[in-house]
Amino acid sequence: MRDSDSSLFNILTSSAIVTATCVLGLLYFGRDVLEPLALASILSLMLAPLIRGLRRVGFGRLPATLVSVLLAGTCVVGASTILAFQLVAVTADLPQYRAAIRSKIERVREITERPFARLEAELSAVALQSPLPPLPPVTVKRGTLSTSANQPLPVEIRAPRATTRDTLARLFSVAWGPIGEAGLVLVLLVFILLEHESLRDRVIRLAGQAEISRTVRALSDATRGVSRFFLSQFIINLTFGALTGVLLWAFGVPHAALWGALSGLLRFVPYLGIMVAGVLIAIFVAAIDPGWTLALSCLAMFVALELVVAHVVEPKVYGHSSGLSPLAVIVSALFWGAMWGPVGLLLSTPLTLCLVVAGRHVRALEPITILLGDVPNVNAAQRFYQRVLGGERHAIISDAKSYLGRHSFARYCDQILLPGVALAATEGRSGQIDAAQEARIRTTIADVAATLTPISGAPARRRKGRVSLLDANVGAHLRKMREERLGRWQGSLDVPSHSVVLCAGLGTERDDLISELLVRSLRELGVDARSVVMGPDQDNPGPDKADLVSTVFLSYPVEATLEQWQRVADELRAGLPNALLVTIRLPFGEAVANQTTVQEHVDMVLRSFEESLAFVVPERAAQG
């Protein structure tokens, strides 16, 4: 996360809140103007890949645009005409299904009301009878008996019979609104497509010369990635509707084309649309069939097709995610549906996705990307550290095992574990971590390292009352665990010459942890790696064992320990003259010593654990 993005609340100032309020008011009250413009913009992104394909074939800008719009318009008009005839046919056939519908309703009512009726009867049997309400006052007149209230006279109002002209006028008034809006969208679409390059130049000029690269990247994401996603989604939903119609026709369901088109159209509405389509199809099939077998079969077919498309086809076509989190899809549908009604519901995902893409390049829209994007603006190391503070040990280990299924433990240390530890060290030095959190961090790091890299060998017996080194030094604790299993020298000394890789440190908590994690990373690949603490009291198996060591990894020094590190490096050079002396400078923002000074005492400076593995394993293979 960038320094300027350290807090979302720094962005939400009073002026930003006022601006957001004005934008919301503009969206709501300006829907008559913004709806056609948004529809035309989304359609232009959907048609952009088709236009680019036609231009690659040899069409000019104008012919490619007109052919694309004409093709899309023809498809829409043709599909609308067919669906209109299908809808009229369904309306005409409804009286034929009236008996089946009444029978199904009575059966469902009987099933649902019977338990409640029985419960009501049982309660009425034990309840006390309430007194009857008093009768209304009666006035007796000579020769008649009437109540005190005057009885109203019934009046019946009959509307005049509608003529053919009135019916046509009413239909025209109903259809004029959608037809007029469709025409406006078509005109806007044509001009947006024709003025595509001009509009891009205007946006770049509006952003200013200093923001040209960022503006071009944002426009490229919108016109390439987003338009490709929209076109893929359109093709998938069209195919889904066609398959649904064909399968319903195979089941013998009448008007299958209507229900297939309805399911494909409603699939543009996230989550809720496909559920509504399934329910409508099930209700219709249940109404036309005397039994329940056909309705359940069609519903099972519909659910199976949706599962295959959602979990198999869509991930392969446009990735595992649309760029929005599942919660963001629901929230965007609620927001745009409340703003623009059914049109907003259909455009909710495309509009929100455009805003999320824009938020990656425009700082004012960055909160939208943070809140609604499928990947939060937190890297793996930051997520690891947050989970460590929250005590989510099982989640950390589960994600780590999944990561190790694709990568090595060395890469896990480089990308996640050690950067997370560096974050903890930074906040620890600034006093932002209390004692309980520090203990939790130590325990979690030790558990993760021990679980992901189990040490082979016979376990040693635990001594009662032994104080764990974990409270003081995680690396020393992990090394002690290995020594309990593998022995004092962490393995046999009867090994071939130049087969041992030694990981050395100055005995600080930092050096011990880095050395131990490096040992475990090397052992994962079968390297005989061992760790040692350099100091006056260090154990030494004897000068005759010096030839066993091929490489020594010495932790990179910080400025405070540079002189001590130089003495240790010189001692290692004198004691192991045939071994390569290597150090690893991990890029964690520490106040480390100058690299030029360090290079005078070692043979090589590496940058990561993975470089260390790449350095050691080929060397051992060549020696073997």
C-alpha positions in Angstrom: 0.0 0.0 0.0 1.4 3.4 -0.9 2.2 6.0 1.8 -0.4 8.4 0.4 -3.0 5.6 0.8 -2.3 4.8 4.4 -5.8 5.7 5.6 -9.1 5.9 3.8 -10.2 8.5 6.3 -7.6 11.0 5.0 -9.5 10.9 1.7 -12.9 11.4 3.3 -12.6 15.0 4.1 -15.6 17.4 4.4 -15.2 18.7 0.8 -15.1 15.1 -0.5 -18.3 14.3 1.4 -20.0 17.4 0.0 -18.8 16.5 -3.5 -20.1 12.9 -3.1 -23.5 14.2 -2.0 -23.7 16.5 -5.0 -22.8 13.6 -7.3 -25.5 11.4 -5.8 -28.1 14.1 -6.2 -27.0 14.6 -9.9 -27.3 10.8 -10.5 -30.8 10.7 -9.0 -32.3 13.8 -10.5 -30.5 13.7 -13.8 -31.4 10.1 -14.6 -33.4 11.1 -17.7 -30.2 12.4 -19.3 -27.6 10.1 -17.7 -29.4 6.8 -18.4 -29.2 6.9 -22.2 -25.7 8.2 -22.0 -24.6 5.4 -19.7 -26.4 2.8 -21.9 -24.7 4.1 -25.0 -21.3 4.2 -23.3 -21.6 0.6 -22.1 -22.8 -0.6 -25.5 -19.9 1.2 -27.1 -17.5 -0.8 -24.9 -19.3 -4.0 -25.8 -19.0 -3.2 -29.6 -15.4 -2.0 -29.4 -13.8 -5.5 -29.9 -16.1 -6.1 -32.9 -15.1 -2.8 -34.5 -11.4 -3.5 -33.9 -11.9 -7.0 -35.5 -13.6 -5.5 -38.5 -10.8 -2.9 -38.9 -8.2 -5.6 -38.8 -10.0 -7.3 -41.7 -9.8 -4.1 -43.8 -12.9 -2.0 -42.9 -12.5 1.7 -42.3 -13.6 3.4 -39.2 -17.0 4.5 -40.5 -17.9 1.3 -42.2 -16.8 -0.8 -39.3 -18.9 1.3 -36.9 -22.0 1.3 -39.1 -21.8 -2.5 -39.7 -21.4 -3.2 -36.0 -24.3 -1.0 -35.0 -26.5 -2.3 -37.8 -25.7 -5.9 -36.8 -26.4 -5.2 -33.1 -29.6 -3.3 -33.9 -30.8 -6.1 -36.3 -30.2 -8.7 -33.6 -32.1 -6.7 -31.0 -35.0 -5.9 -33.2 -35.3 -9.5 -34.4 -35.1 -10.9 -30.9 -37.7 -8.3 -29.7 -40.1 -9.2 -32.5 -39.9 -12.9 -31.8 -40.3 -12.4 -28.1 -43.3 -10.2 -28.7 -45.0 -12.9 -30.7 -44.1 -15.4 -28.1 -45.5 -13.2 -25.3 -48.8 -12.8 -27.2 -49.0 -16.5 -27.7 -48.5 -17.1 -24.0 -51.2 -14.6 -23.2 -53.6 -16.4 -25.6 -52.8 -19.8 -24.2 -53.3 -18.9 -20.5 -57.0 -19.8 -20.5 -56.0 -23.4 -21.4 -53.8 -23.6 -18.3 -56.5 -22.1 -16.0 -57.7 -25.5 -14.7 -54.2 -26.8 -14.0 -53.3 -23.5 -12.3 -56.4 -23.7 -10.0 -55.7 -27.3 -9.2 -52.0 -26.6 -8.3 -53.0 -23.6 -6.2 -55.6 -25.6 -4.3 -53.1 -28.4 -3.7 -50.4 -26.0 -2.5 -52.9 -24.1 -0.3 -54.1 -27.4 1.2 -50.5 -28.5 2.0 -49.6 -25.1 3.5 -52.8 -24.3 5.3 -53.6 -27.7 6.8 -51.0 -27.6 9.6 -52.0 -24.1 10.6 -55.7 -24.9 10.5 -55.1 -27.9 12.7 -53.1 -25.8 15.2 -55.8 -23.2 15.2 -58.4 -25.8 16.0 -56.4 -27.2 18.9 -55.9 -23.7 20.3 -59.6 -22.8 19.9 -60.6 -26.0 21.8 -58.7 -24.9 24.9 -59.2 -21.1 24.7 -62.0 -19.4 26.6 -64.9 -18.2 24.5 -65.1 -14.4 24.3 -68.5 -12.8 24.9 -70.6 -12.0 21.8 -70.4 -8.4 20.6 -73.6 -6.2 21.4 -76.2 -6.1 18.6 -76.6 -2.7 16.8 -79.6 -0.6 18.0 -82.8 -1.3 16.1 -85.6 1.2 15.5 -89.1 -0.2 15.1 -91.5 1.8 12.8 -95.1 1.2 12.0 -95.2 -1.6 9.3 -91.3 -1.8 8.9 -88.2 -3.0 10.7 -85.0 -1.0 9.9 -81.7 0.0 11.5 -80.9 3.5 12.6 -78.4 3.9 9.7 -79.7 4.8 6.3 -78.9 2.2 3.7 -76.8 3.5 0.7 -78.2 3.1 -2.8 -76.0 1.0 -5.1 -74.5 2.9 -8.1 -72.8 1.2 -11.1 -70.4 3.2 -13.4 -69.7 1.7 -16.8 -66.8 3.0 -18.9 -67.6 3.6 -22.6 -66.6 0.9 -25.0 -63.1 1.5 -26.3 -62.7 1.9 -30.0 -59.9 0.6 -32.2 -58.4 4.0 -32.5 -58.4 4.4 -28.7 -56.6 1.1 -28.3 -54.0 1.9 -30.8 -53.4 5.3 -29.2 -53.0 3.7 -25.8 -50.5 1.2 -27.1 -48.6 3.9 -28.9 -48.4 6.0 -25.7 -47.1 3.0 -23.8 -44.5 2.0 -26.4 -43.4 5.6 -27.2 -41.3 5.9 -24.1 -39.1 2.8 -24.6 -38.9 3.4 -28.4 -37.9 7.0 -28.0 -35.2 6.1 -25.4 -33.9 3.3 -27.6 -33.6 5.7 -30.5 -31.8 8.2 -28.3 -29.4 5.5 -27.1 -28.8 4.4 -30.8 -27.9 8.0 -31.9 -25.6 8.5 -28.9 -24.0 5.1 -29.5 -23.2 5.9 -33.2 -21.6 9.3 -32.3 -19.6 7.9 -29.4 -18.2 5.1 -31.6 -17.4 7.6 -34.4 -15.9 10.1 -32.1 -13.9 7.6 -30.1 -10.5 8.9 -30.8 -11.6 12.5 -30.5 -13.2 11.8 -27.1 -10.0 10.1 -25.9 -7.9 13.1 -27.0 -10.3 15.5 -25.2 -10.1 13.4 -22.0 -6.3 13.4 -22.2 -6.2 17.2 -22.8 -8.7 17.7 -19.9 -6.4 15.7 -17.5 -3.4 17.8 -18.4 0.0 17.2 -19.7 1.4 16.0 -16.4 -1.1 13.1 -16.3 -0.9 11.8 -19.8 0.6 8.4 -19.0 -1.9 7.7 -16.2 -4.8 8.8 -18.3 -3.7 6.7 -21.2 -3.4 3.6 -18.9 -6.9 4.3 -17.5 -8.4 4.6 -21.0 -6.6 1.5 -22.2 -7.9 -0.5 -19.3 -11.4 0.7 -20.0 -11.3 0.1 -23.8 -9.4 -3.1 -23.7 -10.0 -5.1 -20.6 -13.5 -3.8 -19.6 -14.9 -4.0 -23.1 -13.5 -7.5 -23.6 -15.2 -8.5 -20.3 -18.6 -7.0 -21.4 -18.5 -8.7 -24.7 -17.6 -12.0 -23.1 -20.4 -11.6 -20.6 -22.9 -10.8 -23.4 -21.8 -13.9 -25.4 -22.0 -16.2 -22.3 -25.5 -14.9 -21.4 -26.7 -15.2 -25.0 -25.4 -18.8 -25.1 -27.0 -19.6 -21.7 -30.3 -18.3 -22.9 -30.1 -20.3 -26.2 -29.2 -23.5 -24.3 -32.0 -23.0 -21.8 -34.5 -22.5 -24.6 -33.3 -25.6 -26.5 -33.4 -27.8 -23.4 -36.9 -26.6 -22.4 -38.0 -27.3 -26.0 -36.5 -30.8 -25.6 -38.5 -31.3 -22.4 -41.7 -30.3 -24.3 -42.2 -27.0 -22.6 -44.2 -24.6 -24.9 -42.9 -21.1 -25.7 -39.3 -22.3 -24.9 -37.8 -19.4 -26.9 -39.5 -16.9 -24.6 -38.2 -18.5 -21.4 -34.7 -18.9 -22.8 -34.5 -15.3 -23.8 -35.9 -14.2 -20.4 -33.3 -16.3 -18.6 -30.4 -14.9 -20.7 -31.7 -11.3 -20.1 -32.2 -11.7 -16.4 -28.7 -13.2 -16.0 -27.4 -9.7 -16.5 -28.9 -8.8 -13.1 -26.4 -10.2 -10.6 -27.4 -13.1 -8.5 -31.1 -12.1 -8.2 -31.8 -12.3 -11.9 -31.0 -15.9 -12.4 -33.0 -16.9 -9.3 -36.1 -15.0 -10.6 -35.7 -16.7 -14.1 -35.6 -20.1 -12.5 -38.6 -19.4 -10.3 -40.7 -18.1 -13.3 -39.8 -21.1 -15.4 -40.7 -23.5 -12.6 -44.0 -21.8 -11.9 -45.0 -21.9 -15.6 -44.0 -25.5 -16.1 -45.9 -26.5 -12.9 -49.0 -24.7 -14.2 -49.1 -26.5 -17.6 -48.3 -30.0 -16.3 -50.7 -31.9 -14.1 -47.9 -33.4 -12.0 -44.7 -32.1 -10.5 -42.2 -34.3 -12.3 -41.7 -32.0 -15.3 -41.4 -28.8 -13.2 -38.7 -30.4 -10.9 -36.8 -31.8 -13.9 -36.7 -28.4 -15.6 -35.7 -26.7 -12.4 -32.9 -29.3 -11.9 -31.7 -28.8 -15.5 -31.7 -25.0 -15.0 -29.7 -25.1 -11.8 -27.2 -27.6 -13.3 -26.7 -25.4 -16.3 -26.1 -22.3 -14.2 -23.6 -24.1 -12.0 -21.6 -25.3 -15.0 -21.6 -21.8 -16.7 -20.8 -20.0 -13.4 -18.1 -22.3 -12.1 -16.6 -23.8 -15.3 -17.2 -21.6 -18.3 -17.0 -18.1 -16.9 -13.6 -18.6 -15.1 -12.1 -19.9 -18.3 -13.5 -17.1 -20.5 -12.7 -14.0 -18.4 -10.9 -15.2 -15.3 -12.0 -16.2 -11.9 -13.6 -12.9 -11.1 -15.3 -10.0 -12.8 -13.1 -7.5 -10.8 -15.7 -7.0 -8.1 -16.1 -8.8 -4.8 -19.4 -10.7 -4.4 -20.6 -8.2 -1.7 -19.8 -5.4 -4.0 -22.0 -6.9 -6.8 -24.9 -7.0 -4.4 -24.3 -3.5 -3.1 -23.9 -2.1 -6.6 -27.2 -3.7 -7.7 -29.0 -2.2 -4.7 -27.5 1.3 -5.3 -28.0 1.5 -9.0 -31.4 -0.1 -8.8 -32.5 2.6 -6.2 -31.0 5.3 -8.4 -32.2 4.3 -11.9 -34.7 1.5 -11.4 -34.7 -1.5 -13.8 -32.1 0.1 -16.1 -29.8 0.7 -13.2 -30.2 -2.9 -12.1 -29.1 -4.1 -15.5 -26.2 -1.7 -15.7 -25.1 -2.1 -12.0 -22.2 -4.5 -12.6 -20.8 -2.7 -15.8 -21.1 0.8 -14.2 -19.4 -0.3 -10.9 -16.7 -2.2 -12.8 -15.9 1.0 -14.8 -15.6 3.0 -11.6 -13.4 0.3 -10.0 -11.1 0.4 -13.0 -11.0 4.2 -13.0 -10.2 4.2 -9.3 -6.9 2.4 -10.0 -5.7 5.5 -11.8 -7.8 8.4 -10.4 -7.2 9.3 -6.8 -10.6 10.8 -6.2 -12.2 7.4 -7.1 -9.7 5.3 -5.2 -12.0 4.6 -2.2 -14.4 2.8 -4.6 -11.6 0.5 -5.8 -10.5 -0.2 -2.2 -14.0 -1.0 -1.0 -15.5 -2.8 -4.1 -12.6 -4.4 -5.9 -12.2 -8.1 -5.8 -8.6 -7.8 -4.5 -8.3 -5.4 -1.5 -5.4 -2.9 -1.6 -3.5 -5.1 0.8 -0.6 -7.4 -0.2 0.0 -10.9 1.1 2.6 -9.8 3.7 0.2 -7.1 5.1 -2.6 -9.7 5.2 -0.3 -12.1 7.0 0.6 -9.5 9.6 -3.0 -8.5 10.1 -3.9 -12.2 10.7 -1.0 -12.6 13.1 -2.2 -9.7 15.2 -5.7 -11.2 15.1 -4.5 -14.6 16.2 -5.8 -16.4 13.0 -3.2 -19.1 13.1 -5.2 -21.7 11.2 -6.1 -19.3 8.4 -2.4 -18.4 8.0 -1.3 -22.1 7.9 -4.1 -23.0 5.5 -3.2 -20.2 3.0 0.5 -21.0 3.4 -0.1 -24.7 2.5 -2.0 -23.6 -0.5 0.8 -21.3 -1.5 3.4 -24.1 -1.0 1.5 -26.3 -3.4 2.6 -23.9 -6.2 5.9 -22.4 -4.8 8.8 -23.2 -2.5 9.1 -22.3 1.2 11.9 -20.0 0.2 9.6 -17.9 -1.9 7.0 -17.9 0.9 9.6 -16.5 3.2 10.7 -13.8 0.6 7.2 -12.7 -0.3 5.1 -13.2 2.8 6.7 -14.4 6.0 9.8 -12.1 6.3 8.1 -9.0 5.0 5.3 -9.6 7.6 8.0 -10.0 10.3 9.5 -6.7 9.1 6.2 -5.0 9.5 5.9 -6.3 13.0 9.5 -5.2 13.8 8.8 -1.7 12.5 5.7 -1.3 14.6 7.5 -2.9 17.6 10.3 -0.3 17.5 7.7 2.5 17.3 5.9 1.1 20.4 2.6 0.3 18.6 2.6 -3.4 19.7 1.9 -4.4 23.3 3.3 -7.4 25.2 0.3 -9.6 24.4 0.5 -8.9 20.7 4.3 -9.5 20.7 3.8 -12.9 22.3 1.2 -13.8 19.8 3.5 -12.8 16.9 6.3 -15.0 18.2 4.0 -18.0 18.8 2.4 -17.7 15.4 5.7 -17.4 13.5 7.1 -20.4 15.3 4.0 -22.5 14.7 3.9 -21.5 11.0 7.6 -22.4 10.4 7.4 -25.6 12.4 4.2 -26.7 10.6 5.3 -25.9 7.1 8.8 -27.4 7.4 8.6 -30.5 9.7 12.0 -31.8 10.7 12.7 -35.5 10.2 14.3 -37.6 12.9 13.3 -39.2 16.2 11.7 -36.7 18.6 13.6 -36.1 21.8 11.8 -36.4 25.2 10.5 -33.2 26.6 11.9 -32.1 30.0 9.4 -31.0 32.5 9.7 -27.5 33.7 11.8 -26.4 30.7 11.4 -22.7 29.9 10.7 -22.2 26.2 13.2 -20.1 24.2 10.1 -18.8 22.3 9.6 -16.1 24.8 13.0 -14.6 24.0 14.0 -15.7 20.5 11.9 -17.4 17.8 14.9 -18.4 15.8 16.7 -20.0 18.8 13.5 -21.8 19.7 13.2 -23.3 16.2 16.9 -24.3 16.2 16.5 -25.9 19.6 13.6 -28.0 18.1 15.9 -29.2 15.4 18.7 -30.0 17.7 16.3 -32.1 19.9 15.4 -34.2 16.8 18.7 -34.3 14.9 21.3 -34.1 17.7 23.8 -31.5 18.9 25.3 -30.9 15.5 21.9 -31.0 13.7 22.9 -34.1 11.9 25.7 -36.6 11.5 29.3 -35.4 11.0 30.1 -38.5 9.0 29.1 -36.9 5.6 31.1 -36.3 2.4 33.3 -33.3 2.1 31.8 -30.0 0.9 28.2 -31.3 1.5 27.2 -29.0 4.4 25.8 -25.5 4.0 26.3 -23.4 7.1 24.0 -20.5 8.0 25.7 -18.2 10.5 24.5 -15.2 12.5 25.6 -13.0 15.4 23.1 -14.4 17.9 20.6 -11.5 17.7 16.9 -12.3 17.4 17.0 -11.0 13.8 20.0 -13.1 12.7 18.7 -16.3 14.4 15.3 -16.1 12.7 16.8 -15.4 9.3 19.3 -18.2 9.7 16.8 -20.7 10.8 14.3 -19.9 8.1 17.1 -20.2 5.5 18.1 -23.6 6.9 14.6 -24.9 6.6 14.3 -23.5 3.0 17.5 -25.3 2.0 16.5 -28.6 3.8 13.2 -28.6 1.9 15.3 -29.2 -1.3 17.4 -31.9 0.4 20.4 -29.6 1.2 22.3 -30.5 4.4 21.9 -27.1 5.9 22.8 -26.3 9.5 22.9 -23.1 11.6 25.4 -21.8 14.0 25.7 -18.7 16.3 29.0 -16.9 16.0 30.5 -15.8 19.3 33.1 -16.6 21.9 31.1 -19.5 23.4 30.1 -21.2 20.1 30.5 -24.9 19.8 33.0 -26.3 17.3 33.2 -29.9 16.2 36.9 -29.5 15.5 39.2 -28.1 12.8 39.2 -31.5 11.0 35.5 -30.9 10.1 36.1 -27.7 8.2 36.3 -29.5 4.9 32.7 -30.6 5.3 31.4 -27.0 4.7 31.0 -25.8 1.1 29.1 -22.6 1.6 28.5 -20.2 4.5 25.6 -17.9 4.6 26.3 -15.0 7.0 23.4 -12.7 7.8 23.7 -9.2 6.4 24.8 -6.7 9.1 22.9 -3.7 10.3 24.8 -0.5 11.0 25.0 -1.0 14.7 26.7 -4.4 14.5 28.9 -3.8 11.4 32.2 -3.9 13.3 31.3 -7.2 15.1 30.1 -8.6 11.8 33.4 -7.8 10.1 35.4 -9.6 12.8 33.1 -12.7 12.5 33.4 -12.6 8.6 37.2 -12.5 8.9 37.1 -15.4 11.4 35.0 -17.5 9.1 37.3 -16.7 6.2 40.3 -17.9 8.2 38.6 -21.0 9.7 36.9 -22.1 6.5 39.3 -21.1 3.7 37.8 -23.5 1.1 34.2 -22.4 1.7 32.3 -19.7 -0.2 31.2 -16.8 2.1 27.9 -15.4 1.0 25.5 -12.9 2.6 21.8 -12.1 1.8 20.6 -8.5 1.8 16.8 -8.7 2.3 15.0 -5.5 1.1 13.0 -4.8 4.2 13.9 -1.1 4.7 16.2 -1.6 7.6 19.2 0.6 8.5 21.7 -1.9 7.1 25.4 -1.4 6.4 26.7 0.0 3.2 27.0 -2.8 0.6 30.4 -1.6 -0.7 31.9 -2.2 2.8 30.2 -5.6 3.1 31.4 -6.8 -0.3 35.0 -6.5 0.9 34.5 -9.3 3.4 32.3 -11.8 1.4 32.4 -13.5 -2.0 28.9 -12.7 -3.0 25.9 -10.6 -1.9 22.5 -12.1 -2.8 19.0 -10.5 -2.6 16.6 -13.3 -1.5 16.2 -16.8 -0.3 15.3 -17.9 -3.8 18.6 -16.6 -5.1 20.3 -18.6 -2.3 18.6 -21.8 -3.4 19.5 -21.1 -7.0 23.1 -20.6 -6.0 23.5 -23.7 -3.8 21.5 -26.3 -5.6 23.2 -26.1 -9.1 26.6 -25.9 -7.3 25.8 -29.1 -5.4 24.6 -30.8 -8.6 27.8 -29.9 -10.3 29.9 -31.3 -7.4 27.8 -34.5 -7.4 
